[in-house]
Amino acid sequence: MSSQEEILSDGRFSCVARDPRFWEMPEKERKVKIDKRFRAMFHDKKFKLRYTVDKRGRPVNYTSTENLRKFYALSESDSDLSESDSKELTVKKKKKKKTKGKGEADS
């Protein structure tokens, strides 16, 4: 088999090296960026399937969440916000529970 340099030096295939259609996709652009509205699909049970056999019948042991992480990524601004949002949600839930307790005592 010929080496890569020999193939690219051949006149028939020289345009392949310069044509952007044949360039490898950059690592940063491979994954689709999604915002915080869809971050639940990474940990929600509705999106999780457990595979035992692949499409050719060979036994495998992985879940659909691995595929989701392979093709999708949270946008950087949303991943920073997600940590702060989760902290704010826990604080709000605690406050709601306390206010409900006070309201029931007044009744």
N, C-alpha and C positions, 0 to 999 in steps of 0.2 A: 504494500500500500504506500502511496506517495505521502511525503510530508506536507504540512500545511503551506510551507513557503513555495514548494513546487506547484501546488494547486493554484495559489494566488498569482504566481508568475505566469501561468498559462493565460494566453490572451482571451480564451473563452470564458474564464472565470474571474478575471481581474476586476470586473465591475462589482463583484460580490463584496469585496472588502470596503468599497466606498459607498455602497448603497445602504441607506439607513433602514430599509426594510429587513435586512439580514443581520443587523446589529443585535446584540443581546440586550435584553431589557435591564435597566439599572435596578439594583436591589431595592432602592427606595420607592420605585414606581411600580413594583410588582404587585404589592398589596393594595387593595381598594381601601381608601380612607373612609371611615364611617364616623358619624357624630354620636353624641351621647344618647340620642334617642334609641339607638339600636344596640347599645352595649349589653342589654339584657340577654341577647342571643348567645353570648359567650358562657353564661352560667344558668340560664333558664332551662328547666327540665323539658319544656315543650320542643326545644331545638336539639335535644340530645338523643341521638340514636346510637345503639351499641351494635357494632358489626361483628359477626362471627365468621363470615365467609366473604371473600372478595368476589369480584364479578366473574372470575374464572373458576370459582369453586374451591379455592385454596383457603385453609383456615387462617384467620387473622384475628387480632384482638385490639381493636381501637374504636374510638367513638367519633361521631360527626363533629364534635367540638374541635378536634385536632385539625380537621379540614377547614373549619371556620377560621381558626387561628392562622392557618397556612395562607389563606387567600384574603383575609380582611384584617385591618388594623384600625384601632381607634386613632383619630387625629390627635396630634400632640397637644393642642389646646384643650381638647376634651378629656384626654387622659389625665392632665393635671387637674382639671375641674372635677373629674370623677372622684378623686380622693377627697377633695374638700366637700363635694356634694354629699358623699356618703356620711361624712362627719356631721354635716348640717342636718341631714335627715334623721340621724339618731338623736340629735339634740332636740329637734322638733317633735319627734315621737314621744320623748320623755316629757316635754312640756305639755303635750296634749293629754298624756295620761294623768299628769298632776292636775291639770285644769278640770278634767272629767271627774276626778275624785272630789274636788272642791264643790263642783256643781251638784253632785249627788248628795253631798252632805247638807247643802243648803235646802234641798227639796224636802 
